[in-house]
């Protein structure tokens, strides 16, 4: 019997159960708007399969019906990649019920988890086994592993441990034709041809639906030392990073830069947050050292490096956390960055990457260009300076009409993206392309690179049913 739009929900119910197919506007609403509230889609149904077999059955049914599929995890993305298009012609597949930890191997230092596992759940399981999963995001309690993989998430620990690409050994994926590729190998060496898993990591669900992954684990840190450092300029922060890398090596697990305007927003909207130092500066750095052995004197190493940095003019002042709660308070300033900005209102957001050495040049040039474009624009710059990933966001000046500011977003994006490209950088470091940068990528990717991407897309998804309107 032919599948019609009216019969599709009934067929989906037969596959996953009546309580797991949503069709009413109210019950579907939380799935159809992105985290920032910038994208609002429509869908024929939201379906919530419980396992890989059900995901495969749903994909086969949608393929037979010619209905596009939008995979979604925790719906914490910032580029509209997991939000369906407004045409209402797709089925949204929520992976949140695939939340099992399938295996944890302490001898191999791996954990096999399903795509719907919250990041915090994976971290807790690793900790219970005396291990550490290092991906660290402010949304850890709600973002899910499938989404982390689909956007190649980074976070604050990339400096030492790498992005999700480096943290992943194997994947299980439902392909657009409903077949299941089982690549759940816990191998660190496997030189048997193309590394297929890397095609799905960062693809934002456009090549298939990730249902499970084998992830790397590490020894649990037994000691950490955290400092809040005042620096005079981004160039001083880069010099400070070089000093820490030279003196502390791989113990440098995180190195974040925060501009004064961001901290002012955090203090404004998060009253419990307090300045770590009595005097503020235009720029601050949050640095953390970790070690798997409790016998290593990390606070002494940190203090020694900071004393030398202050003497060399790379730092102005510093506070070393004396307790775990104080360290957590330092990190609270960084982790509340997104919520503080959301509370402030609309921002033109940029998630860019340039070589670490060129971050000072980017900030200086972008600040000057944007203030010439829009006098009074409020620039919020912060991020993972240790790996060259800067979050560079723009708010309208006080009293400026927000709608008029939004209408000029393309102009601001052009200024930022041209500068980034000129510095041999990327217009998306860790948030993906989604809908937000879908068109911009055609200007900033090499034509041959785009051709190869389209070739890969067609090879996996010739009918174009996987997450249409995203990435390409």
Beta strands, then each sheet from edge to edge (+ up, - down):
strand 1: 21-22
strand 2: 45-47
strand 3: 69-72
strand 4: 91-94
strand 5: 101-105
strand 6: 110-114
strand 7: 131-132
strand 8: 168-175
strand 9: 180-183
strand 10: 208-216
strand 11: 218-219
strand 12: 223-231
strand 13: 252-259
strand 14: 283-291
strand 15: 317-320
strand 16: 351-353
strand 17: 378-384
strand 18: 389-395
sheet 1: 1+ 2- 4- 3-
sheet 2: 5+ 6- 10+ 8- 9+
sheet 3: 7+ 11-
sheet 4: 15+ 12- 14+ 13- 17+ 18- 16+
end
